[in-house]
Amino acid sequence: MTAAPDTDVIVIAKEPVPGRVKTRLTSAYTPAEAAALAEASLRDTLDAVAAAPAGRRILALAGTPGPWLPGGFTVIAQRGGGLDERLAAAFDDAWRGRPLLLIGMDTPQVTPALLHRAAGELDRRGAVFGPARDGGFWLLGLRRPDPRLLRGVPMSAPDTGAVALARLRAAGLDVATLPELTDVDTPADAAAVAAIAQGGRFAAALRALGPRNVPA
């Protein structure tokens, strides 16, 4: 795997505090257990980013860094109201004249190779887009960030990804598309993702909690 020092990577995340993260998992898990799964998902994501070639590695964090944060990351605070504003601000605050990849903390199955592929696409294209199974997106890469591409995009909606992708194309950007991944939002999502990435921290954390009645 060759180096890609011209691409910076942002992880946008919440501090894994019970009652504040992964609340949709509490249909099957306690708030503390949901937070433990969120921390495992975040750790897997940070590990993948740490192992992928990048110039700078940035964590755009809502909260306070904890022992789950590995070395080599620059931490910036999230700012803005809705998620659309916070995503736009993360791109703006991390911009140092190099292409940027942004990924969330909800896809612990992501691999360094997939991030390397995204960076390679961004070498040739104006944007790279990773669709999520729920209609959103798990990754967005921009050669030159523009807050207008994200502000006003409806978040956590079935058409979030479609609207964001239409914005990119309407701006005249040549967009590369990555494979679809599943965000961990519900207990069913958690089980599906753990089955894909059985060797990760997230899958181990889920196994440690034992079997549950998972709502359909």
MARBA-3410 file (N, C-alpha, C, O; in Angstrom, 1 decimal):
216
0.9,-1.2,0.0,0.0,0.0,0.0,0.9,1.2,0.0,1.7,1.4,0.9 ~ 0.8,2.0,-1.0,1.6,3.2,-1.1,1.1,4.4,-0.2,-0.1,4.4,0.1 ~ 1.9,5.3,0.1,1.5,6.4,0.9,0.7,7.4,0.1,0.8,7.5,-1.1 ~ -0.2,8.1,0.8,-1.1,9.1,0.2,-1.0,10.3,1.1,-2.1,10.7,1.7 ~ 0.1,11.0,1.2,0.3,12.1,2.1,-0.5,13.3,1.8,-0.7,14.3,2.6
-1.1,13.4,0.5,-1.8,14.5,0.1,-3.3,14.5,0.5,-4.0,15.5,0.2 ~ -3.7,13.5,1.2,-5.1,13.4,1.6,-5.2,13.3,3.1,-4.5,12.5,3.8 ~ -6.0,14.2,3.7,-6.2,14.2,5.2,-7.6,13.5,5.4,-8.5,13.5,4.6 ~ -7.7,12.9,6.6,-8.8,12.1,7.0,-9.4,12.7,8.3,-8.7,12.8,9.3 ~ -10.7,12.9,8.2,-11.5,13.4,9.4,-12.4,12.2,9.9,-13.1,11.6,9.1
-12.4,12.0,11.2,-13.4,11.1,11.8,-14.3,12.1,12.6,-13.8,12.8,13.5 ~ -15.6,12.1,12.3,-16.5,12.9,13.1,-17.3,12.0,14.1,-17.9,11.0,13.7 ~ -17.2,12.3,15.4,-17.7,11.4,16.4,-18.2,12.1,17.6,-17.9,13.3,17.9 ~ -19.0,11.3,18.4,-19.4,11.8,19.7,-18.6,11.0,20.8,-18.3,9.8,20.6 ~ -18.3,11.6,21.9,-17.8,10.9,23.0,-18.8,9.8,23.4,-19.9,10.1,23.6
-18.3,8.6,23.6,-19.2,7.5,24.0,-19.7,7.5,25.4,-19.2,6.7,26.3 ~ -20.7,8.4,25.7,-21.2,8.6,27.0,-22.6,7.9,27.1,-23.4,8.2,26.2 ~ -22.9,7.1,28.1,-24.2,6.5,28.2,-25.3,7.5,28.1,-25.3,8.5,28.8 ~ -26.4,7.2,27.4,-27.5,8.1,27.2,-27.4,9.1,26.2,-28.3,9.8,25.8 ~ -26.1,9.3,25.6,-25.9,10.3,24.6,-25.5,9.7,23.2,-25.5,10.5,22.2
-25.2,8.5,23.2,-24.8,7.8,21.9,-25.6,6.5,21.7,-25.9,5.9,22.7 ~ -25.8,6.3,20.5,-26.5,5.0,20.1,-27.7,4.7,20.9,-27.9,3.6,21.4 ~ -28.6,5.7,21.1,-29.8,5.5,21.9,-30.8,4.6,21.2,-31.6,4.0,21.9 ~ -30.7,4.4,19.9,-31.6,3.4,19.2,-31.2,2.0,19.5,-32.0,1.1,19.3 ~ -30.0,1.8,20.1,-29.6,0.4,20.5,-30.3,0.0,21.8,-30.3,-1.2,22.2
-30.9,1.0,22.5,-31.4,0.7,23.9,-32.7,-0.1,23.8,-33.3,-0.3,24.9 ~ -33.2,-0.4,22.6,-34.3,-1.3,22.6,-33.9,-2.7,22.9,-34.7,-3.6,23.3 ~ -32.6,-3.0,22.9,-32.1,-4.3,23.3,-31.0,-4.3,24.3,-30.7,-5.3,24.9 ~ -30.4,-3.1,24.5,-29.2,-3.0,25.4,-29.4,-1.8,26.3,-30.2,-0.9,26.0 ~ -28.8,-1.8,27.5,-28.8,-0.7,28.4,-28.1,0.5,27.8,-27.3,0.3,26.9
-28.3,1.7,28.3,-27.5,2.8,27.8,-26.0,2.6,28.0,-25.2,3.1,27.1 ~ -25.6,2.0,29.1,-24.2,1.8,29.3,-23.6,0.8,28.3,-22.5,0.9,27.8 ~ -24.4,-0.3,28.0,-24.0,-1.2,27.0,-24.0,-0.6,25.6,-23.1,-0.9,24.8 ~ -25.0,0.2,25.3,-25.0,0.9,24.0,-23.7,1.8,23.9,-23.1,1.9,22.8 ~ -23.3,2.5,25.0,-22.1,3.3,24.9,-20.9,2.5,24.7,-19.9,2.9,24.1
-20.9,1.3,25.3,-19.7,0.4,25.2,-19.6,-0.1,23.7,-18.5,-0.2,23.2 ~ -20.7,-0.3,23.1,-20.7,-0.7,21.7,-20.3,0.5,20.8,-19.5,0.3,19.8 ~ -20.7,1.7,21.2,-20.3,2.9,20.4,-18.8,3.1,20.6,-18.1,3.5,19.6 ~ -18.3,2.9,21.8,-16.8,3.0,21.9,-16.0,2.0,21.1,-15.0,2.3,20.5 ~ -16.5,0.8,21.1,-15.9,-0.2,20.3,-15.9,0.1,18.8,-14.9,-0.1,18.1
-17.0,0.6,18.3,-17.2,1.0,16.9,-16.2,2.2,16.6,-15.6,2.2,15.6 ~ -16.1,3.1,17.5,-15.2,4.3,17.4,-13.8,3.8,17.3,-13.0,4.2,16.5 ~ -13.4,2.9,18.2,-12.0,2.3,18.3,-11.7,1.6,16.9,-10.6,1.9,16.4 ~ -12.6,0.8,16.4,-12.3,0.1,15.2,-12.1,1.2,14.1,-11.2,1.0,13.2 ~ -13.0,2.2,14.0,-12.9,3.2,13.0,-11.5,3.9,13.1,-10.9,4.1,12.1
-11.2,4.4,14.3,-9.9,5.1,14.5,-8.7,4.2,14.1,-7.7,4.6,13.5 ~ -8.8,2.9,14.4,-7.7,2.0,14.1,-7.6,1.9,12.6,-6.5,1.9,12.0 ~ -8.7,1.8,11.9,-8.7,1.7,10.4,-8.0,3.0,9.8,-7.2,2.9,8.9 ~ -8.4,4.1,10.3,-7.9,5.4,9.9,-6.4,5.5,10.2,-5.6,6.0,9.4 ~ -6.0,5.0,11.4,-4.6,5.1,11.8,-3.7,4.2,10.8,-2.6,4.5,10.6
-4.3,3.1,10.3,-3.6,2.2,9.5,-3.6,2.5,8.0,-2.9,2.0,7.2 ~ -4.5,3.5,7.7,-4.6,3.9,6.3,-3.6,5.0,6.0,-3.3,5.8,6.9 ~ -3.1,5.1,4.7,-2.2,6.2,4.4,-2.9,7.5,4.4,-4.0,7.6,3.9 ~ -2.3,8.5,5.1,-3.0,9.8,5.2,-1.9,10.9,5.5,-0.9,10.6,6.0 ~ -2.2,12.1,5.2,-1.4,13.2,5.6,-1.6,13.5,7.1,-0.8,13.2,8.0
-2.8,14.1,7.4,-3.2,14.4,8.8,-4.4,13.5,9.1,-5.2,13.2,8.2 ~ -4.5,13.1,10.4,-5.7,12.4,10.9,-6.3,13.3,11.9,-5.7,13.6,12.9 ~ -7.6,13.6,11.7,-8.3,14.6,12.5,-9.5,13.9,13.1,-10.2,13.2,12.4 ~ -9.7,14.2,14.4,-11.0,13.7,15.1,-11.8,15.0,15.4,-11.4,15.8,16.2 ~ -13.0,15.1,14.7,-13.9,16.2,15.0,-14.8,15.7,16.1,-15.7,14.9,15.8
-14.7,16.1,17.3,-15.3,15.4,18.4,-16.3,16.3,19.1,-16.1,17.5,19.4 ~ -17.5,15.7,19.5,-18.4,16.3,20.4,-18.2,15.7,21.7,-18.6,14.5,22.0 ~ -17.5,16.4,22.6,-17.2,15.8,23.9,-15.7,15.9,24.2,-15.0,16.8,23.7 ~ -15.2,15.0,25.1,-13.9,15.0,25.6,-13.1,13.8,25.2,-13.7,12.7,25.3 ~ -11.9,13.9,24.7,-11.1,12.7,24.3,-10.9,11.8,25.5,-10.8,12.2,26.7
-10.9,10.5,25.3,-10.7,9.5,26.3,-9.6,8.5,26.0,-8.9,8.7,25.0 ~ -9.4,7.5,26.8,-8.4,6.5,26.5,-8.5,5.7,25.3,-7.6,5.0,24.8 ~ -9.7,5.8,24.6,-10.0,5.2,23.4,-9.3,5.8,22.2,-9.2,5.3,21.1 ~ -8.7,7.0,22.4,-8.1,7.8,21.3,-6.7,7.4,21.1,-5.9,7.6,22.0 ~ -6.3,6.8,20.0,-4.9,6.5,19.8,-4.0,7.7,19.5,-4.6,8.8,19.2
-2.7,7.6,19.4,-1.9,8.7,19.1,-2.0,9.0,17.6,-2.4,8.2,16.8 ~ -1.5,10.2,17.3,-1.4,10.6,15.9,-2.6,11.3,15.3,-2.7,11.6,14.1 ~ -3.6,11.6,16.2,-4.8,12.3,15.8,-4.8,13.7,16.3,-4.4,14.0,17.5 ~ -5.2,14.7,15.5,-5.4,16.1,15.9,-6.9,16.2,16.3,-7.7,15.8,15.4 ~ -7.2,16.6,17.5,-8.6,16.7,17.9,-9.1,18.2,17.7,-8.5,19.1,18.2
-10.2,18.3,17.0,-10.9,19.6,16.9,-12.3,19.4,17.5,-12.9,18.4,17.4 ~ -12.9,20.5,18.0,-14.2,20.5,18.5,-15.2,20.6,17.4,-15.1,21.4,16.5 ~ -16.3,19.9,17.5,-17.4,20.1,16.6,-18.1,21.4,16.9,-18.1,21.9,18.0 ~ -18.6,22.1,15.8,-19.3,23.3,16.0,-20.5,23.4,15.1,-20.4,22.7,14.0 ~ -21.5,24.1,15.4,-22.7,24.2,14.6,-23.9,23.5,15.3,-23.7,22.9,16.3
-25.0,23.7,14.7,-26.2,23.2,15.3,-26.5,21.8,14.8,-26.2,20.8,15.4 ~ -27.2,21.7,13.7,-27.6,20.4,13.1,-26.4,19.7,12.5,-25.3,20.2,12.4 ~ -26.5,18.4,12.2,-25.4,17.6,11.7,-24.9,18.2,10.4,-23.7,18.1,10.1 ~ -25.8,18.7,9.6,-25.3,19.3,8.3,-24.3,20.4,8.5,-23.3,20.5,7.9 ~ -24.6,21.3,9.5,-23.7,22.4,9.9,-22.4,21.8,10.5,-21.4,22.4,10.2
-22.5,20.8,11.3,-21.3,20.3,11.9,-20.4,19.6,10.9,-19.2,19.6,11.1 ~ -21.0,18.9,10.0,-20.2,18.3,8.9,-19.5,19.4,8.1,-18.3,19.3,7.8 ~ -20.2,20.4,7.7,-19.6,21.5,6.9,-18.5,22.2,7.7,-17.5,22.5,7.2 ~ -18.7,22.4,9.0,-17.7,23.0,9.9,-16.5,22.2,10.0,-15.4,22.7,10.0 ~ -16.7,20.8,10.1,-15.5,19.9,10.2,-14.6,20.0,9.0,-13.4,20.1,9.1
-15.3,20.0,7.8,-14.5,20.2,6.6,-13.7,21.6,6.6,-12.6,21.6,6.3 ~ -14.5,22.6,7.0,-13.9,23.9,7.0,-12.7,24.1,8.0,-11.7,24.6,7.6 ~ -12.9,23.5,9.2,-11.9,23.6,10.2,-10.6,22.8,9.9,-9.5,23.1,10.3 ~ -10.8,21.7,9.2,-9.7,20.7,8.9,-9.0,21.1,7.7,-7.9,20.6,7.4 ~ -9.5,22.0,6.9,-9.0,22.3,5.5,-7.6,22.9,5.6,-7.4,24.0,6.3
-6.6,22.3,5.0,-5.3,22.8,4.9,-4.8,22.8,3.5,-3.6,22.8,3.2 ~ -5.7,22.9,2.5,-5.3,23.0,1.1,-5.2,21.6,0.5,-4.8,21.5,-0.7 ~ -5.5,20.5,1.2,-5.3,19.2,0.7,-6.7,18.5,0.6,-7.6,18.9,1.4 ~ -6.9,17.5,-0.2,-8.2,16.8,-0.2,-8.5,16.2,1.1,-7.6,15.9,1.9 ~ -9.8,16.1,1.4,-10.2,15.7,2.7,-11.2,14.5,2.6,-12.2,14.6,1.7
-11.0,13.5,3.4,-12.0,12.4,3.5,-12.6,12.5,4.9,-11.9,12.7,5.9 ~ -14.0,12.4,5.0,-14.7,12.5,6.2,-15.4,11.2,6.4,-16.1,10.7,5.5 ~ -15.3,10.6,7.6,-16.0,9.3,7.9,-16.6,9.4,9.3,-16.0,10.1,10.1 ~ -17.7,8.8,9.5,-18.3,8.8,10.9,-17.8,7.6,11.7,-16.8,6.9,11.3 ~ -18.4,7.4,12.9,-17.9,6.4,13.8,-18.8,5.2,13.8,-18.7,4.3,14.6
-19.7,5.1,12.8,-20.8,4.1,12.8,-20.6,2.9,11.9,-21.4,2.1,11.7 ~ -19.4,2.8,11.2,-19.1,1.7,10.3,-17.8,1.1,10.7,-16.8,1.2,10.1 ~ -17.8,0.3,11.8,-16.6,-0.3,12.3,-16.0,-1.4,11.4,-14.9,-1.9,11.6 ~ -16.8,-1.8,10.4,-16.3,-2.7,9.4,-15.5,-2.1,8.3,-14.9,-2.8,7.5 ~ -15.3,-0.8,8.3,-14.4,-0.1,7.4,-13.0,-0.6,7.5,-12.5,-0.9,8.6
-12.3,-0.7,6.4,-10.9,-1.2,6.4,-9.9,-0.1,5.9,-10.4,0.8,5.2 ~ -8.7,-0.3,6.2,-7.7,0.7,5.7,-7.6,0.6,4.1,-7.4,1.6,3.5 ~ -7.8,-0.6,3.6,-7.8,-0.7,2.1,-9.0,0.1,1.5,-8.8,0.7,0.4 ~ -10.1,0.1,2.1,-11.2,0.8,1.5,-11.0,2.3,1.7,-11.3,3.1,0.7 ~ -10.4,2.8,2.7,-10.0,4.2,2.9,-8.9,4.6,1.9,-9.0,5.7,1.3
-8.0,3.7,1.6,-7.0,3.9,0.6,-7.6,4.1,-0.7,-7.2,4.9,-1.5 ~ -8.6,3.2,-1.0,-9.3,3.3,-2.3,-10.0,4.6,-2.4,-9.9,5.3,-3.5 ~ -10.6,5.1,-1.4,-11.3,6.4,-1.4,-10.3,7.5,-1.7,-10.6,8.4,-2.5 ~ -9.1,7.5,-1.0,-8.1,8.5,-1.3,-7.6,8.5,-2.7,-7.4,9.5,-3.3 ~ -7.5,7.3,-3.2,-7.1,7.2,-4.6,-8.1,7.7,-5.6,-7.7,8.4,-6.6
-9.4,7.5,-5.3,-10.4,8.1,-6.2,-10.4,9.6,-6.1,-10.6,10.3,-7.1 ~ -10.0,10.1,-4.9,-10.0,11.6,-4.7,-8.8,12.2,-5.4,-8.8,13.4,-5.7 ~ -7.8,11.4,-5.8,-6.7,11.9,-6.6,-7.1,12.3,-8.0,-6.5,13.1,-8.6 ~ -8.2,11.6,-8.4,-8.6,11.7,-9.8,-10.0,12.4,-10.0,-10.3,12.9,-11.1 ~ -10.7,12.5,-8.9,-12.1,13.0,-9.0,-12.2,14.2,-8.1,-11.4,14.5,-7.2
-13.4,14.9,-8.3,-13.6,16.1,-7.4,-14.2,15.7,-6.0,-14.2,16.4,-5.1 ~ -14.9,14.5,-6.0,-15.5,14.0,-4.8,-15.6,12.5,-4.8,-15.5,11.9,-5.8 ~ -15.7,11.9,-3.6,-15.9,10.5,-3.5,-17.0,10.3,-2.4,-17.1,11.0,-1.4 ~ -17.9,9.4,-2.7,-19.2,9.2,-1.9,-19.4,7.8,-1.5,-19.3,6.9,-2.3 ~ -19.6,7.5,-0.2,-19.8,6.2,0.3,-21.3,6.1,0.8,-21.6,6.6,1.9
-22.2,5.5,0.0,-23.6,5.4,0.4,-23.8,4.4,1.6,-23.1,3.4,1.7 ~ -24.7,4.7,2.4,-25.1,3.8,3.5,-26.4,3.1,3.2,-27.3,3.6,2.5 ~ -26.6,2.0,3.8,-27.8,1.2,3.5,-29.1,1.8,3.9,-30.1,1.6,3.3 ~ -29.0,2.7,5.0,-30.2,3.4,5.5,-30.6,4.6,4.6,-31.5,5.3,5.0 ~ -29.9,4.9,3.6,-30.2,6.0,2.7,-29.3,7.2,3.0,-29.4,8.2,2.3
-28.4,7.1,4.0,-27.5,8.2,4.2,-26.1,7.9,3.5,-26.1,7.4,2.4 ~ -25.0,8.4,4.1,-23.7,8.1,3.6,-22.8,7.9,4.8,-22.9,8.5,5.8 ~ -21.8,7.0,4.5,-20.8,6.7,5.6,-19.5,7.4,5.3,-18.7,7.5,6.2 ~ -19.2,7.9,4.1,-18.0,8.6,3.8,-18.3,9.7,2.8,-19.1,9.5,1.9 ~ -17.6,10.8,2.9,-17.6,11.9,1.9,-16.2,12.4,1.8,-15.6,12.8,2.8
-15.8,12.5,0.5,-14.4,13.0,0.3,-14.6,14.2,-0.7,-15.3,14.1,-1.7 ~ -13.8,15.3,-0.4,-13.9,16.5,-1.3,-12.5,16.9,-1.6,-11.6,17.0,-0.6 ~ -12.2,17.2,-2.8,-10.9,17.8,-3.1,-10.8,19.3,-2.6,-9.7,19.7,-2.1 ~ -11.9,20.0,-2.7,-11.9,21.3,-2.2,-13.3,21.6,-1.5,-14.3,21.7,-2.2 ~ -13.3,21.5,-0.2,-14.5,21.6,0.6,-15.3,22.9,0.3,-14.7,24.0,0.1
-16.6,22.9,0.3,-17.5,24.0,0.1,-18.6,23.8,1.1,-19.4,22.9,0.8 ~ -18.8,24.7,2.1,-19.9,24.5,3.1,-21.3,24.4,2.4,-22.2,23.8,3.0 ~ -21.5,25.0,1.3,-22.8,25.0,0.6,-23.2,23.6,0.1,-24.4,23.4,-0.2 ~ -22.2,22.7,0.0,-22.5,21.4,-0.4,-23.3,20.6,0.6,-24.0,19.6,0.3 ~ -23.1,21.0,1.9,-23.7,20.2,3.0,-24.8,20.9,3.8,-25.8,20.3,4.3
-24.7,22.2,3.9,-25.6,22.9,4.7,-27.0,22.9,4.0,-27.2,23.2,2.9 ~ -28.0,22.5,4.8,-29.4,22.3,4.3,-29.7,21.0,3.9,-30.9,20.7,3.6 ~ -28.7,20.0,3.8,-29.0,18.7,3.4,-29.8,18.0,4.6,-29.3,18.0,5.7 ~ -30.9,17.4,4.4,-31.7,16.8,5.5,-30.9,15.6,6.0,-30.5,14.7,5.2 ~ -30.7,15.5,7.3,-29.9,14.4,7.9,-30.8,13.4,8.5,-31.9,13.7,8.9
-30.3,12.2,8.6,-31.1,11.1,9.2,-32.4,10.9,8.6,-33.4,10.5,9.3 ~ -32.4,11.0,7.3,-33.7,10.8,6.5,-33.4,9.8,5.4,-32.2,9.6,5.0 ~ -34.4,9.1,4.9,-34.2,8.1,3.9,-33.6,8.7,2.6,-33.0,7.9,1.8 ~ -33.7,10.0,2.4,-33.1,10.6,1.1,-31.9,11.4,1.4,-31.4,12.2,0.5 ~ -31.3,11.3,2.6,-30.1,12.1,2.9,-29.0,11.9,1.9,-28.4,12.8,1.3
-28.7,10.6,1.6,-27.6,10.4,0.6,-27.9,10.8,-0.8,-27.1,11.4,-1.5 ~ -29.2,10.6,-1.2,-29.6,11.1,-2.5,-29.5,12.6,-2.7,-29.0,13.1,-3.7 ~ -29.9,13.3,-1.7,-29.8,14.8,-1.7,-28.4,15.2,-1.7,-28.0,16.1,-2.5 ~ -27.6,14.6,-0.9,-26.1,15.0,-0.8,-25.4,14.7,-2.2,-24.7,15.5,-2.6 ~ -25.7,13.6,-2.7,-25.1,13.2,-4.0,-25.6,14.1,-5.1,-24.8,14.5,-6.0
-26.8,14.5,-5.1,-27.3,15.4,-6.1,-26.7,16.8,-6.0,-26.4,17.5,-7.0 ~ -26.4,17.2,-4.7,-25.7,18.5,-4.5,-24.3,18.5,-5.1,-23.9,19.4,-5.8 ~ -23.6,17.3,-4.9,-22.2,17.2,-5.5,-22.3,17.3,-7.0,-21.4,18.0,-7.6 ~ -23.2,16.6,-7.6,-23.2,16.6,-9.1,-23.7,17.9,-9.6,-23.3,18.3,-10.7 ~ -24.7,18.5,-8.9,-25.1,19.8,-9.4,-24.0,20.9,-9.3,-24.0,21.9,-10.1
-23.0,20.7,-8.5,-21.9,21.6,-8.4,-20.9,21.3,-9.5,-19.8,22.0,-9.5 ~ -21.1,20.3,-10.3,-20.2,20.0,-11.4,-19.1,19.1,-11.0,-18.1,19.0,-11.8 ~ -19.2,18.4,-9.9,-18.1,17.5,-9.4,-18.3,16.2,-10.1,-19.3,15.6,-10.2 ~ -17.1,15.6,-10.4,-17.0,14.2,-10.9,-16.9,13.4,-9.6,-16.0,13.5,-8.9 ~ -18.0,12.5,-9.4,-18.1,11.8,-8.1,-17.8,10.3,-8.3,-18.5,9.7,-9.1
-16.9,9.8,-7.5,-16.7,8.4,-7.5,-17.5,7.8,-6.3,-17.7,8.4,-5.3 ~ -18.1,6.6,-6.6,-18.9,6.0,-5.6,-18.3,4.7,-5.0,-17.8,3.9,-5.8 ~ -18.3,4.6,-3.7,-17.7,3.5,-3.0,-18.8,2.4,-2.7,-20.0,2.7,-2.9 ~ -18.4,1.2,-2.2,-19.4,0.2,-1.9,-20.3,0.7,-0.7,-19.9,1.5,0.1 ~ -21.6,0.2,-0.7,-22.5,0.6,0.3,-22.1,-0.2,1.6,-21.8,-1.4,1.6
-22.2,0.5,2.7,-22.0,-0.1,4.0,-23.2,0.2,4.9,-24.0,1.0,4.7 ~ -23.3,-0.6,6.0,-24.4,-0.5,6.9,-23.9,0.3,8.1,-22.9,-0.1,8.8 ~ -24.6,1.4,8.5,-24.3,2.1,9.7,-24.9,1.3,10.9,-25.9,0.7,10.8 ~ -24.2,1.3,12.0,-24.7,0.7,13.2,-25.7,1.7,13.9,-25.2,2.6,14.6 ~ -27.0,1.5,13.7,-28.0,2.4,14.3,-28.9,1.5,15.3,-29.2,1.9,16.4
-29.3,0.4,14.8,-30.2,-0.5,15.5,-29.6,-1.8,15.9,-28.5,-2.1,15.4 ~ -30.2,-2.5,16.8,-29.6,-3.8,17.2,-29.5,-4.8,16.0,-28.5,-5.5,16.0 ~ -30.4,-4.7,15.1,-30.3,-5.6,13.9,-29.1,-5.2,13.1,-28.3,-6.0,12.5 ~ -28.8,-3.9,13.0,-27.6,-3.4,12.3,-26.4,-3.9,13.0,-25.4,-4.3,12.3 ~ -26.4,-3.8,14.3,-25.2,-4.2,15.1,-24.9,-5.7,14.8,-23.7,-6.0,14.6
-25.9,-6.5,14.8,-25.7,-8.0,14.5,-25.1,-8.2,13.1,-24.2,-9.0,12.9 ~ -25.7,-7.5,12.2,-25.2,-7.6,10.8,-23.8,-7.2,10.6,-23.0,-7.9,9.9 ~ -23.4,-6.1,11.2,-22.1,-5.6,11.0,-21.1,-6.5,11.7,-20.0,-6.7,11.2 ~ -21.4,-6.9,12.9,-20.5,-7.8,13.7,-20.3,-9.1,12.9,-19.2,-9.7,13.0 ~ -21.3,-9.6,12.2,-21.1,-10.8,11.4,-20.1,-10.6,10.2,-19.5,-11.5,9.8
-20.0,-9.4,9.7,-19.1,-9.0,8.6,-17.7,-8.9,9.1,-16.8,-9.4,8.5 ~ -17.5,-8.2,10.2,-16.2,-7.9,10.8,-16.0,-8.6,12.1,-15.9,-8.0,13.1 ~ -15.9,-9.9,12.0,-15.9,-10.7,13.3,-14.6,-10.6,14.1,-14.6,-10.9,15.3 ~ -13.6,-10.1,13.5,-12.3,-10.0,14.2,-12.1,-8.7,14.9,-11.1,-8.4,15.5 ~ -13.1,-7.7,14.8,-12.9,-6.4,15.3,-13.3,-6.2,16.7,-13.9,-7.1,17.3
-13.0,-5.1,17.3,-13.4,-4.8,18.7,-14.9,-4.7,18.8,-15.5,-5.2,19.8 ~ -15.6,-4.2,17.8,-17.1,-4.1,17.9,-17.7,-5.5,18.0,-18.6,-5.7,18.8 ~ -17.3,-6.4,17.1,-17.9,-7.8,17.2,-17.6,-8.4,18.5,-18.4,-9.1,19.1 ~ -16.4,-8.2,19.0,-16.0,-8.8,20.3,-16.9,-8.2,21.4,-17.3,-8.9,22.3 ~ -17.1,-6.9,21.4,-17.9,-6.2,22.4,-19.4,-6.7,22.3,-20.0,-6.9,23.4
-19.9,-6.9,21.1,-21.2,-7.4,21.0,-21.3,-8.9,21.5,-22.3,-9.2,22.2 ~ -20.4,-9.7,21.2,-20.4,-11.1,21.7,-20.3,-11.1,23.2,-21.0,-11.9,23.9 ~ -19.5,-10.2,23.8,-19.4,-10.2,25.3,-20.7,-9.8,26.0,-20.9,-10.2,27.2 ~ -21.6,-9.1,25.3,-22.9,-8.8,25.9,-23.8,-9.9,25.9,-24.9,-9.8,26.6 ~ -23.6,-10.9,25.1,-24.5,-12.1,25.1,-25.7,-11.9,24.2,-25.9,-10.8,23.7
-26.4,-13.0,23.9,-27.6,-12.9,23.0,-28.7,-12.0,23.6,-28.9,-12.0,24.8 ~ -29.4,-11.3,22.8,-30.5,-10.5,23.1,-31.7,-10.7,22.2,-31.5,-11.3,21.1 ~ -32.9,-10.3,22.6,-34.0,-10.3,21.7,-33.9,-9.1,20.8,-34.1,-7.9,21.3 ~ -33.5,-9.2,19.6,-33.3,-8.1,18.7,-34.6,-7.8,17.9,-35.1,-8.6,17.2 ~ -35.1,-6.6,18.1,-36.3,-6.2,17.4,-36.1,-6.3,15.8,-35.0,-5.9,15.4
-37.1,-6.7,15.1,-37.0,-6.8,13.7,-36.8,-5.4,13.1,-36.7,-5.2,11.9
END
